[in-house]
Each structure stands twice: as C-alpha cells, then as structure tokens.
Amino acid sequence: MIAHIRSAHSKELSDKIMSRASRKSSSSKPASSYSAANDAFILSICTSNVSFRFVKNEFFKKFVRILDPNYKLISPDAIRRKLIENVGDYKRKIKVELRDMIKCFISLDGWDGKNENTSIYAVYLYFLDSNFERKKILLGLRQLEKKGTANNIGDLTLEMLKEYDVDISKVIGGLTDAGSNIKSFLEKNDLFHVHCLAHSLALILKNASEMPSIARVLTKVNRLASHLSRSKSDRTTFRERSIALKLEGRIPLPFCVTRWGGCCLLAKSYLAHAESDSSFASSLLVQYASLHHFISAQDQRNHLVHCLSIETLERYTKYLENDVCLFATYADPRYAYMTNVLNTLKWEAVEEMVELYCESFRAPSCQPATTPPPPKKMKLAESNFLRFVEAQTESVNSGSTKKEIVEYESLIQSARPPIQSCPLNFWLTHSTRFPKLSILASHFLSIPLSSAQVERLFSRCGELMSSSRRNRLKSITVNDMLLNAALGQMSLQEKKEDEDSSVSESGDDSEEESDSSADDSNGQTAPPSDSNGQAGSTVTIIDATN
C-alpha cells in the first residue's frame, strides 16, 4: 500500500508534507518576525483610502487567519502609534545627518484638492556634505488647513525646518514653480528663487498650444486620449496598429492644463533631463542657450516658430538675470567660460559677482584667548618696512579670490572636464587649490533643474486627501500618514531602480562576454568604429544626462 501511494499519489503526498511543514514552521515563528508584515500593512493603509477600522472587518480577519493562524492583526490605535514612531525615528535620523550641514536649498510646492477645500505642501532639502556628495532629504508633507497665502506657507515651511533643527539662515533659496505665494515667501525672507525648468518649458508650450492651428490638433489628441482611457478594446487596437506602423511611445493620456508635467510630454527629451533628480541647475542656462540657438535657426516666418522663439528668449533672459543660475553655471567646470551660453552677458561680469560673493564668506581671523605682551618699540625704518610688508600681505589676501578666478579660468580653458562627468568630482579634487570657489560650488551645485520630485509625491499621495474618511482624521495623523506614505513610496522606487541597474549591469556583462568570445574566435580585436563604420574614429555625443 505504501508503495502504491508513493507511485500513484506522489503529488498529493508531497503537498500534504509541505502543508504540514508550513503549519509547523508558522506555529514556531516568533512574534517579532511579523514586524515586516506589520510595516507593510501599515504602509498599505497609508497609501490607500482604507479606514483604520478595516482591521476589524470579520471577512478580512478570516482572510488573515487562513493565510497564517498565528498572525495577530494590529489595532487601529497600534497603527496610529506606529505612524508616530516611524516619523520620530525618521526625524532623529535626519537631524544627525543635517548636523554638519552649512548651506542648503529647498524645493517647495503645493497641491490643492478638487474643490480647493484642502491642500498639502511638501518640502525637500538639498545640500552638499564635506565630501561633495549630494544629499536630498524629504522634510515632510503637511496639510495646510488655512489659505495658501505667503504668510501661511512661510509659517508652515519654517515650522518644518525648525523640527529638523535647521535655521532659516542656512537656507540660500528655493526651487519652485512661478506661484506668486511661494515667491513672495522667499522674497520676504531674502532668499533666492529659481524657476523650475520643467515648469518654464511647459509655459512655453502652453502659450504655443493656444495658437488656433495647434489648439485644434491638441483638442483631437485629447479627445482620442479620453476615449482610449475608457475603451479597452480600442486601446488594444491602437497598440496593434502602432506596432504595425513601427511607432514607439506610450498611449496618449488626457491631462489638465494645470498639470504642467503632462504638457511637457511634447518636449520629451528636455523634460526627461529637466525632471531628473541627478540633474544640476548649472546646466539650466546651457539648456536654454541650445534651445534658443536651435529655434533661432528655423524659419521665423512660421507663426509657431516665431511664437516659440519669442517665448524662449523671454525666459532665457530671465534666467540670465538670476544670480543663482549664473553662480551655478560658473561653478560647474563643464560649462564655465563656455561661449554662447550667456548670450550678450560677459563672463567678466559674472567674475565680479563671484568675487563679491566669495569675499562675503571670508573666514574671521581667530584671536588667541590670552593677549600676548606688546612688542618692543621698533625703529622707524623697521616699522616702515613691516608696514610695507603688512600692506602687501593684506593686498594678497584681498586678491586671493581674484587669483583663484584667474587660475580656475586657465585650468578650465586648458583641460575642461567631459560633459558626461560629474562636476562634484572636480571640486572634491580641487577644493584645496580653490578654497573660496569651492565654497561657491558647495552652495550652488546641490540644486537640481526641477522641482518635479515634489510633483511626483503629490501624484502618489494626493489621492489620500480626496477620501472622505481622511477628512475626519486629526491633522497631525494625516501629516504622519503622508510622510509614511511618501517614505514608503520612495523606498519602493529605490529598490526598483537598484533592481533595474543590476539587471542592466548583468546584461552589459553578458554582452561583453559574448563580444569577447567573438573576438577570441576571430583571433583578433576589432578597432573602435563610429556609426558609419570608420575604424579608429571617435564620436563624442553631448548628452543631456550627467
């Protein structure tokens, strides 16, 4: 009989053994092993419209018991306590990281509900540490119960900075859109303002799309997108025909005029770089210079080209009047002293601004604690000599920034770093050679091109505010939920990026192995060639990435 069971019912026997083993392992599992499950469950609550009291649903409790009879669901009060605990742990960790921060930039944006009865604001903080490593820190998402005025936004931002022990004097400026309330808050606190590049590009496209000839096309596209979003069969047909026509790209999506990210899909290549978290604001002027150069070379008699040319030049000029953009471009060795980047502005004018800024951060001289005895009275000749030497020393000290500027220009003109390189590596190597210019770089090379990372937070967490269940929660609970949800989403995104990078690296390794095996089989190594097959030539591609 045993032989019959093993031969004829082997599958049922193995399933029975596995089931018994799983029950035995679950019964011996300690309560601490469910910590990860509790964390994941809490994040699922934070990122959905499910009520805390869902844990009391009898059918859900039955579902959990079937999966694991030993797992005990946490209570609604335990969920709230865990949210507070997670926020506290995160703040303590960030405070330690910000302890040695000298200067920083903030990225600030807001989101309004459909009926504008509620809004949330998010703040990111950017800075460079002592090793010229870039840091991006989320300070939090907060519900603004009052109107979004400059004073209320300012109070909210200052409150968030205070919670992390960040004094407003350490903030140089903010990277935002063109909202008048946020700009007013920055101006009242004497902070620089940098207009988000993605939003700036979207405004150009928005104004161009209002032309009758373009508006008609966009209306048709928007109608098609709305129809495809409702019809699954037509979406399938659309994909099949796109593949047959060898057209690449996503299915058109409808977008609201207030969502500038959707409008910028028309400028795909620029937006991909503008919204990248690894981008640098130092390339902002270069981006607009190349865009202006391209549009100026087109037929200006075309109404669309003429409109784009005017809009581009207007915003390009505004960026040229922005001190932060000029400082960042100068501090980036890839673009400093590059011709045709500043339009009619001269690099000599930027050098004067840089010198004034660097001299304002001159380190104070350290005086000893005890006063030394006065020196003996010198002869007139000796005192005149010493006064002459002292005057020359002071002259050298006051001109040290100018000396660094001259040496920096000479170094850049003779050996400019590659466009694809990271400017922070340059300053990590040359910070001792250019101590004052390295301060400039540490202040302005932490800024990205766009505040799109805040917009992405709203797209992930904004739906929480649209739930009627959330309206009954206390504001502090909502704020804790928003921060937990944002951190959870960021963690998932980082894991996904790591997985993608590992997959791509393994793919590159396999390609290299296949290439090397092919070379070995031929008995020789092929010389490098360009896209036209010319051996030994090198093609340099100026990419938008860093």
C-alpha positions as CSV (number, residue, x, y, z in Angstrom):
1,M,0.0,0.0,0.0
2,I,2.8,2.4,0.9
3,A,4.4,1.7,-2.5
4,H,1.1,2.3,-4.3
5,I,0.7,5.7,-2.5
6,R,4.2,6.7,-3.4
7,S,3.9,5.7,-7.0
8,A,0.3,6.7,-7.8
9,H,-0.3,9.6,-5.4
10,S,3.1,11.2,-5.2
11,K,1.8,14.7,-5.8
12,E,-0.8,14.5,-3.1
13,L,1.7,13.1,-0.7
14,S,4.2,15.9,-1.3
15,D,1.5,18.6,-1.0
16,K,0.5,17.1,2.4
17,I,4.0,17.0,3.6
18,M,4.6,20.6,2.6
19,S,1.4,21.8,4.2
20,R,2.3,20.1,7.5
21,A,5.8,21.6,7.4
22,S,4.4,25.1,6.8
23,R,2.0,24.8,9.7
24,K,4.8,23.6,11.9
25,S,7.1,26.5,10.9
26,S,4.3,29.1,11.4
27,S,3.5,27.8,14.9
28,S,7.1,28.2,15.9
29,K,7.5,31.6,14.4
30,P,8.2,34.3,17.0
31,A,6.0,37.4,17.1
32,S,9.0,39.6,16.2
33,S,9.2,38.0,12.8
34,Y,5.8,39.7,11.9
35,S,7.4,43.2,12.2
36,A,8.0,43.4,8.4
37,A,4.4,42.3,7.8
38,N,3.1,44.9,10.1
39,D,5.1,47.6,8.5
40,A,3.9,46.6,5.0
41,F,0.3,46.5,6.2
42,I,0.6,50.0,7.7
43,L,2.0,51.4,4.5
44,S,-0.9,49.8,2.6
45,I,-3.3,51.7,4.9
46,C,-1.3,54.9,4.4
47,T,-1.3,54.7,0.6
48,S,-5.0,53.8,0.1
49,N,-8.4,55.0,1.1
50,V,-9.0,52.2,3.5
51,S,-10.0,53.1,7.0
52,F,-8.0,52.2,10.1
53,R,-11.1,50.2,11.3
54,F,-10.8,47.9,8.3
55,V,-8.7,45.6,10.6
56,K,-12.0,44.9,12.5
57,N,-13.7,43.6,9.3
58,E,-14.7,40.0,10.0
59,F,-14.0,38.8,6.5
60,F,-10.6,40.4,6.4
61,K,-9.8,38.8,9.8
62,K,-10.8,35.5,8.3
63,F,-8.7,36.0,5.3
64,V,-5.6,36.7,7.5
65,R,-6.3,33.6,9.7
66,I,-6.4,31.4,6.5
67,L,-3.0,32.7,5.5
68,D,-1.4,32.4,8.9
69,P,-3.4,31.5,12.0
70,N,-0.7,32.8,14.3
71,Y,-0.6,36.3,12.9
72,K,-2.5,38.8,15.1
73,L,-3.8,41.9,13.4
74,I,-2.8,45.2,15.0
75,S,-5.4,47.5,16.3
76,P,-6.3,51.0,14.9
77,D,-4.6,52.6,18.0
78,A,-1.5,50.5,17.4
79,I,-1.4,51.7,13.7
80,R,-1.5,55.3,14.9
81,R,1.3,54.7,17.4
82,K,3.4,53.0,14.8
83,L,2.9,56.0,12.4
84,I,4.1,58.4,15.2
85,E,7.1,56.0,15.9
86,N,8.1,55.9,12.3
87,V,8.0,59.7,12.0
88,G,10.0,60.1,15.2
89,D,12.7,57.6,14.1
90,Y,13.0,59.4,10.7
91,K,13.3,62.8,12.2
92,R,16.0,61.7,14.6
93,K,18.0,60.1,11.8
94,I,17.7,63.2,9.6
95,K,18.7,65.5,12.4
96,V,22.0,63.6,12.8
97,E,22.6,63.9,9.0
98,L,21.9,67.6,9.0
99,R,24.1,68.4,12.0
100,D,27.1,69.4,9.9
101,M,25.2,71.0,7.0
102,I,26.4,74.5,6.3
103,K,24.1,75.8,3.5
104,C,21.2,74.3,1.6
105,F,18.5,74.9,-0.9
106,I,14.8,73.9,-0.5
107,S,12.3,72.7,-3.1
108,L,8.7,73.6,-2.3
109,D,5.4,73.0,-3.9
110,G,1.7,72.6,-3.0
111,W,-1.3,70.6,-4.1
112,D,-4.9,71.7,-3.9
113,G,-7.9,69.4,-3.8
114,K,-10.7,69.4,-6.4
115,N,-12.8,71.9,-4.5
116,E,-9.8,73.6,-3.0
117,N,-11.1,72.8,0.5
118,T,-7.8,71.2,1.4
119,S,-4.2,71.4,0.3
120,I,-0.9,69.8,1.1
121,Y,2.7,71.2,0.8
122,A,5.9,69.2,0.5
123,V,9.5,70.4,1.2
124,Y,12.7,68.8,0.0
125,L,16.1,70.0,1.2
126,Y,19.4,69.8,-0.9
127,F,22.9,70.3,0.2
128,L,26.5,69.0,-0.3
129,D,28.4,67.4,2.5
130,S,32.1,67.9,3.3
131,N,33.0,65.2,0.7
132,F,31.0,67.0,-2.0
133,E,28.3,64.3,-2.0
134,R,24.9,65.4,-2.9
135,K,22.1,64.9,-0.4
136,K,18.4,65.1,-1.0
137,I,16.1,64.9,2.1
138,L,12.4,65.0,2.4
139,L,11.4,67.2,5.3
140,G,7.8,66.1,5.0
141,L,4.3,66.6,3.6
142,R,1.9,68.8,5.5
143,Q,-1.7,69.6,5.3
144,L,-2.4,73.3,5.2
145,E,-5.7,74.0,6.9
146,K,-5.6,77.7,6.1
147,K,-5.5,79.5,2.8
148,G,-2.3,79.2,0.7
149,T,-1.0,82.7,1.4
150,A,2.6,83.7,1.5
151,N,2.5,84.1,5.3
152,N,0.8,80.7,5.9
153,I,3.1,78.9,3.5
154,G,6.1,80.6,5.2
155,D,4.9,79.6,8.7
156,L,4.5,76.0,7.5
157,T,7.9,75.9,5.9
158,L,9.6,77.5,8.9
159,E,7.9,75.0,11.2
160,M,9.1,72.1,9.2
161,L,12.7,73.4,9.2
162,K,12.6,74.0,12.9
163,E,11.5,70.4,13.6
164,Y,14.8,69.3,12.0
165,D,16.8,72.0,13.8
166,V,17.5,73.8,10.5
167,D,17.8,77.6,10.9
168,I,16.5,79.7,8.1
169,S,19.9,81.4,7.9
170,K,21.3,78.2,6.4
171,V,18.8,78.3,3.5
172,I,20.1,80.1,0.4
173,G,16.9,79.9,-1.7
174,G,14.2,77.8,-3.1
175,L,13.5,75.9,-6.3
176,T,9.8,76.2,-7.1
177,D,7.3,77.0,-9.9
178,A,6.2,80.5,-10.6
179,G,3.5,80.6,-7.9
180,S,3.2,84.1,-6.5
181,N,2.6,83.0,-3.0
182,I,5.7,80.9,-2.7
183,K,7.8,83.5,-4.5
184,S,6.5,86.1,-2.1
185,F,7.5,84.0,0.9
186,L,11.1,83.6,-0.5
187,E,11.4,87.4,-1.1
188,K,10.2,88.2,2.4
189,N,13.0,86.1,3.8
190,D,15.6,87.5,1.4
191,L,16.0,84.1,-0.3
192,F,17.0,83.4,-3.9
193,H,14.3,81.9,-6.2
194,V,15.0,79.6,-9.1
195,H,12.2,78.8,-11.5
196,C,11.7,75.1,-12.2
197,L,12.9,74.3,-15.7
198,A,10.2,71.8,-16.4
199,H,7.5,74.3,-15.5
200,S,9.3,77.0,-17.5
201,L,9.3,74.8,-20.6
202,A,5.7,73.9,-20.0
203,L,4.7,77.6,-20.1
204,I,6.4,78.0,-23.5
205,L,4.4,75.0,-24.8
206,K,1.2,76.1,-23.2
207,N,1.4,79.5,-24.9
208,A,2.3,77.9,-28.2
209,S,-0.6,75.4,-27.9
210,E,-3.1,78.3,-27.6
211,M,-2.5,79.1,-31.3
212,P,-5.6,78.1,-33.3
213,S,-3.7,75.7,-35.6
214,I,-2.1,73.9,-32.6
215,A,-5.2,74.0,-30.4
216,R,-7.2,72.1,-33.0
217,V,-4.7,69.3,-33.1
218,L,-4.4,69.1,-29.3
219,T,-8.1,69.0,-29.0
220,K,-8.3,66.0,-31.2
221,V,-5.4,64.3,-29.4
222,N,-7.1,65.0,-26.0
223,R,-10.4,63.5,-27.2
224,L,-8.6,60.5,-28.5
225,A,-6.8,60.1,-25.2
226,S,-10.1,60.4,-23.3
227,H,-11.7,57.8,-25.5
228,L,-8.8,55.3,-25.2
229,S,-8.8,55.7,-21.4
230,R,-12.4,54.4,-21.4
231,S,-12.3,51.7,-24.1
232,K,-10.1,48.7,-23.5
233,S,-10.8,47.1,-26.9
234,D,-9.8,50.3,-28.8
235,R,-6.6,50.6,-26.7
236,T,-5.7,47.1,-27.8
237,T,-6.4,48.1,-31.5
238,F,-4.4,51.3,-31.0
239,R,-1.4,49.3,-29.7
240,E,-1.6,46.8,-32.6
241,R,-1.7,49.4,-35.2
242,S,1.2,51.3,-33.6
243,I,3.3,48.2,-33.6
244,A,2.4,47.6,-37.3
245,L,3.4,51.1,-38.2
246,K,6.6,50.8,-36.0
247,L,5.6,53.7,-33.8
248,E,7.2,53.8,-30.4
249,G,5.7,55.6,-27.4
250,R,3.0,55.3,-24.8
251,I,-0.7,55.7,-25.5
252,P,-1.8,59.3,-25.3
253,L,-3.1,60.3,-21.9
254,P,-5.5,63.1,-21.2
255,F,-4.1,65.9,-19.0
256,C,-5.4,69.0,-17.3
257,V,-3.9,72.4,-18.2
258,T,-2.8,72.9,-14.6
259,R,-0.7,69.7,-14.7
260,W,2.3,71.1,-16.5
261,G,4.1,67.8,-16.4
262,G,1.6,66.4,-18.9
263,C,2.0,69.3,-21.3
264,C,5.8,68.8,-21.2
265,L,5.4,65.4,-22.8
266,L,5.6,67.3,-26.0
267,A,9.2,68.2,-25.1
268,K,10.1,64.6,-24.1
269,S,13.9,64.8,-24.4
270,Y,14.2,68.1,-22.5
271,L,11.7,67.1,-19.8
272,A,13.4,63.8,-19.2
273,H,16.6,65.7,-18.2
274,A,14.7,68.5,-16.5
275,E,12.9,66.2,-14.2
276,S,15.8,64.0,-13.4
277,D,16.9,64.0,-9.7
278,S,20.5,63.7,-10.7
279,S,20.4,66.9,-12.9
280,F,22.2,70.1,-12.0
281,A,20.8,73.6,-12.1
282,S,24.2,74.6,-13.6
283,S,23.0,73.2,-17.0
284,L,19.9,75.4,-17.0
285,L,21.4,78.2,-19.0
286,V,23.1,75.8,-21.3
287,Q,19.8,74.1,-21.9
288,Y,18.1,77.4,-22.8
289,A,21.1,78.5,-24.9
290,S,20.9,75.4,-27.0
291,L,17.2,75.6,-27.3
292,H,17.3,79.3,-28.3
293,H,20.1,78.6,-30.8
294,F,18.0,75.8,-32.4
295,I,14.8,77.8,-32.7
296,S,16.6,80.9,-34.0
297,A,17.9,78.9,-36.9
298,Q,14.4,77.9,-38.0
299,D,12.1,79.8,-40.4
300,Q,10.9,82.8,-38.3
301,R,8.1,83.5,-40.8
302,N,6.3,80.5,-39.5
303,H,3.9,81.6,-36.8
304,L,4.6,78.7,-34.5
305,V,8.3,79.1,-34.8
306,H,8.0,82.9,-34.2
307,C,5.9,82.3,-31.1
308,L,8.4,79.7,-29.7
309,S,11.3,82.0,-30.4
310,I,9.8,84.9,-28.5
311,E,8.7,82.7,-25.5
312,T,12.1,81.0,-25.3
313,L,14.1,84.2,-25.5
314,E,11.9,85.8,-22.8
315,R,12.5,83.0,-20.3
316,Y,16.2,82.7,-21.3
317,T,16.7,86.3,-20.5
318,K,15.0,86.0,-17.1
319,Y,17.4,83.1,-16.2
320,L,20.4,85.2,-17.3
321,E,19.2,87.8,-14.7
322,N,19.1,85.2,-11.9
323,D,22.2,85.2,-9.7
324,V,21.8,81.6,-8.7
325,C,21.8,80.4,-12.3
326,L,25.0,82.4,-13.0
327,F,26.8,81.2,-9.9
328,A,25.8,77.6,-10.6
329,T,26.9,77.7,-14.2
330,Y,30.2,79.4,-13.2
331,A,30.9,76.7,-10.5
332,D,30.3,73.9,-13.0
333,P,33.7,73.3,-14.7
334,R,31.9,71.7,-17.7
335,Y,30.2,75.0,-18.6
336,A,32.2,77.8,-17.1
337,Y,33.7,80.2,-19.7
338,M,31.8,78.4,-22.5
339,T,31.0,80.7,-25.4
340,N,27.4,81.5,-26.4
341,V,26.0,80.4,-23.1
342,L,25.4,83.8,-21.6
343,N,24.0,85.4,-24.8
344,T,25.1,89.1,-24.6
345,L,26.4,88.8,-21.0
346,K,30.1,88.7,-20.5
347,W,31.9,86.2,-18.2
348,E,33.9,89.2,-16.7
349,A,30.6,90.4,-15.2
350,V,30.0,87.0,-13.7
351,E,33.5,87.0,-12.3
352,E,32.8,90.3,-10.4
353,M,29.7,88.8,-8.9
354,V,31.6,85.6,-7.9
355,E,34.3,87.7,-6.3
356,L,31.9,89.7,-4.2
357,Y,30.0,86.6,-3.1
358,C,33.2,84.7,-2.1
359,E,34.6,87.7,-0.2
360,S,31.4,87.9,1.8
361,F,32.2,84.5,3.2
362,R,35.8,85.3,4.3
363,A,36.6,83.3,7.4
364,P,37.2,85.5,10.5
365,S,40.6,85.6,12.0
366,C,41.0,83.5,15.1
367,Q,42.3,85.6,18.1
368,P,44.1,83.8,20.9
369,A,42.4,83.6,24.3
370,T,45.2,85.5,26.1
371,T,46.6,88.8,24.9
372,P,50.3,88.5,24.2
373,P,52.7,91.1,25.6
374,P,53.1,94.2,23.4
375,P,56.2,94.0,21.1
376,K,59.2,96.2,21.7
377,K,59.2,99.6,20.1
378,M,60.9,99.4,16.7
379,K,63.0,101.8,14.9
380,L,61.3,103.9,12.2
381,A,63.0,102.1,9.3
382,E,61.9,98.7,10.7
383,S,58.3,99.8,11.4
384,N,58.1,101.3,7.8
385,F,59.4,98.0,6.4
386,L,56.9,96.0,8.5
387,R,54.1,98.3,7.5
388,F,55.0,97.8,3.8
389,V,55.1,94.0,4.2
390,E,51.8,94.0,6.1
391,A,50.2,96.1,3.4
392,Q,51.4,93.8,0.7
393,T,50.2,90.8,2.7
394,E,46.7,92.3,3.0
395,S,46.7,93.1,-0.7
396,V,47.5,89.4,-1.5
397,N,44.7,88.2,0.9
398,S,42.1,90.6,-0.6
399,G,43.1,89.5,-4.1
400,S,43.2,85.8,-3.3
401,T,39.7,85.3,-4.8
402,K,40.7,87.1,-7.9
403,K,43.8,84.9,-8.1
404,E,41.6,81.8,-7.8
405,I,39.4,83.0,-10.6
406,V,42.4,83.5,-12.9
407,E,43.8,80.1,-12.1
408,Y,40.3,78.5,-12.5
409,E,39.8,80.0,-15.9
410,S,43.2,78.9,-17.0
411,L,42.6,75.3,-15.8
412,I,39.1,75.1,-17.4
413,Q,40.3,76.5,-20.8
414,S,43.2,74.1,-20.9
415,A,41.5,70.9,-19.6
416,R,37.7,71.2,-19.4
417,P,36.1,68.1,-17.8
418,P,33.9,65.9,-20.1
419,I,30.3,66.9,-20.4
420,Q,29.2,63.5,-19.1
421,S,31.3,63.8,-16.0
422,C,30.0,64.9,-12.6
423,P,31.2,68.4,-11.5
424,L,31.3,67.4,-7.9
425,N,34.3,65.1,-8.6
426,F,36.2,68.1,-9.9
427,W,35.6,70.1,-6.7
428,L,36.4,67.1,-4.5
429,T,39.8,67.0,-6.2
430,H,40.5,70.8,-6.4
431,S,38.8,72.1,-3.2
432,T,42.2,72.8,-1.5
433,R,43.5,74.6,-4.6
434,F,40.4,76.8,-4.9
435,P,39.2,77.1,-1.3
436,K,36.9,80.1,-1.9
437,L,35.5,79.0,-5.2
438,S,34.8,75.6,-3.6
439,I,32.5,77.4,-1.2
440,L,30.6,78.8,-4.1
441,A,30.4,75.3,-5.6
442,S,29.2,73.8,-2.3
443,H,26.4,76.3,-2.1
444,F,25.0,76.2,-5.7
445,L,25.8,72.7,-7.1
446,S,23.3,70.9,-4.9
447,I,20.3,72.3,-6.8
448,P,18.6,70.1,-9.4
449,L,16.9,71.5,-12.5
450,S,13.4,70.8,-11.5
451,S,11.0,70.5,-8.5
452,A,9.3,67.6,-10.3
453,Q,10.2,65.2,-7.4
454,V,7.7,67.2,-5.3
455,E,5.1,66.8,-8.1
456,R,5.7,63.0,-8.1
457,L,5.0,62.9,-4.4
458,F,1.6,64.6,-5.0
459,S,0.7,62.1,-7.7
460,R,1.4,59.2,-5.3
461,C,0.0,60.7,-2.1
462,G,-2.6,63.3,-3.3
463,E,-5.4,60.7,-3.5
464,L,-5.3,60.3,0.2
465,M,-6.7,63.8,0.6
466,S,-9.6,63.0,-1.7
467,S,-11.0,60.4,0.6
468,S,-13.9,61.4,2.8
469,R,-12.6,59.1,5.6
470,R,-9.4,61.2,5.8
471,N,-11.3,64.4,6.4
472,R,-12.4,63.1,9.8
473,L,-8.8,62.4,11.0
474,K,-6.8,64.9,13.0
475,S,-4.3,67.0,11.0
476,I,-1.3,65.5,12.9
477,T,-2.5,62.0,12.0
478,V,-2.9,63.0,8.3
479,N,0.6,64.5,8.3
480,D,2.1,61.3,9.8
481,M,0.3,59.3,7.2
482,L,1.5,61.5,4.3
483,L,5.1,61.2,5.5
484,N,4.9,57.5,6.0
485,A,3.3,57.0,2.6
486,A,6.0,59.2,0.9
487,L,8.9,57.4,2.6
488,G,7.4,54.0,1.7
489,Q,6.9,55.0,-2.0
490,M,10.5,56.4,-2.1
491,S,11.8,53.1,-0.7
492,L,10.0,51.1,-3.3
493,Q,11.3,53.4,-6.0
494,E,14.9,53.0,-4.8
495,K,14.6,49.2,-4.7
496,K,13.1,49.2,-8.2
497,E,16.0,51.4,-9.5
498,D,18.5,49.1,-7.9
499,E,16.9,46.1,-9.5
500,D,16.9,47.8,-12.9
501,S,20.5,48.8,-12.6
502,S,21.5,45.3,-11.5
503,V,19.6,43.8,-14.5
504,S,21.2,46.2,-16.9
505,E,24.7,45.6,-15.5
506,S,24.2,41.8,-15.8
507,G,23.0,42.4,-19.4
508,D,26.1,44.5,-20.1
509,D,28.4,41.8,-18.7
510,S,26.8,39.1,-20.8
511,E,27.2,41.3,-23.9
512,E,30.8,41.9,-23.1
513,E,31.4,38.2,-22.6
514,S,29.7,37.4,-26.0
515,D,31.8,40.2,-27.6
516,S,35.0,39.0,-26.1
517,S,34.2,35.4,-27.1
518,A,33.5,36.5,-30.7
519,D,36.8,38.4,-30.7
520,D,38.7,35.4,-29.4
521,S,37.1,33.2,-32.1
522,N,38.3,35.5,-34.8
523,G,41.7,35.7,-33.2
524,Q,41.9,39.5,-33.2
525,T,40.3,42.5,-31.7
526,A,38.3,44.9,-33.9
527,P,39.3,48.6,-33.7
528,P,36.8,51.1,-32.5
529,S,34.4,52.4,-35.1
530,D,31.8,55.1,-35.4
531,S,28.2,54.7,-36.6
532,N,29.4,54.9,-40.3
533,G,31.8,52.0,-39.8
534,Q,35.0,54.2,-39.9
535,A,37.6,52.4,-37.8
536,G,39.7,54.3,-35.3
537,S,37.5,57.4,-35.2
538,T,35.8,58.7,-32.1
539,V,32.3,60.2,-31.9
540,T,31.5,62.5,-29.0
541,I,27.9,62.8,-28.1
542,I,26.9,65.7,-25.9
543,D,24.1,64.1,-23.9
544,A,21.6,65.7,-21.6
545,T,22.4,63.4,-18.8
546,N,25.0,64.0,-16.2
